Structures are given as C-alpha cells and as structure tokens.
C-alpha cells in the first residue's frame, strides 16, 4: 500500500503520528510518511490514522 499526504491540506495536528508512529511522523509542523510502502502488519493502523485526519490530507492507495 502506498501513502500520499497532501502537504498543502495538512494542518499539522499530529493525530496520524500519534495513532501510527511507525508510518507517520511530523517534520516542520507537517505530517510525512516514514515508511512506504506500508508493511502489511501496519496497514490497519495506517488506514485508521488516515481516516481520522480532520482535513482528509492522507490518501492510502492499493
């Protein structure tokens, strides 16, 4: 699975990094993808973090 973060949409709340720190991290007040593609054991956690994004800045494909 591939993860895309819309940097323009990201408000830097950090929710994704708090929910799934193995995939998402904060850098310069914006979320970044720390590992891509997402390992199978982290897919559910990453999807949950993406769906929790308050501005829908995270897209997971595949």
N, C-alpha and C positions, 0 to 999 in steps of 0.2 A: 504494500500500500504506500502511496505517495502522499505527502502532506504539503499543502501550499498555504502560506499565510499572506494575506493582503496587508502589507505594511502601512498603506495609507488608511485602511479601515481600523487597524489595531489601535486601541486606546491605552494599551499598556497596563491593564488592570492586574495581570499576573495570574488570573484564575487558571488558565491552561497549565502554566508551570507548576502551580500548587497541586493541581489534580493529577498531572502526569509528567513529573520532572525528568523521567527518563527519555521523553520525546521532546518536550518543550522547555525552553529556558528564556530568561529575559536578558536582553542586551540593549543598552542605550534606551531604556524605557519602552522597548517593543519586544514582542514575542519572536523567537526564532525557533527553527526546527533543529534539534540537537542530533537527531539520528533519522536518516532517510535512506532506504525505505524503512518503514516501521516494522520491527520484528513481530512475528506472529503472537508472541506472548504479551505484547503491549497494545495490540490493535483495539481491544475493547476499551481500555483505559483512554487511549488517544481519541477514539470516537466520542466517548463521553465528554472529554475535555473540549473537543471541537464543538459539540452540540451545546455546551454550556457557555460558549463565548457570547457575551452580551451584544456584540456588534456583528456576529457571524463572519469574522475575519478569517476563520480557518476552514479550509476545504480538504477533505480526505478523498482521494481517488483510488479506485482499484479495489 
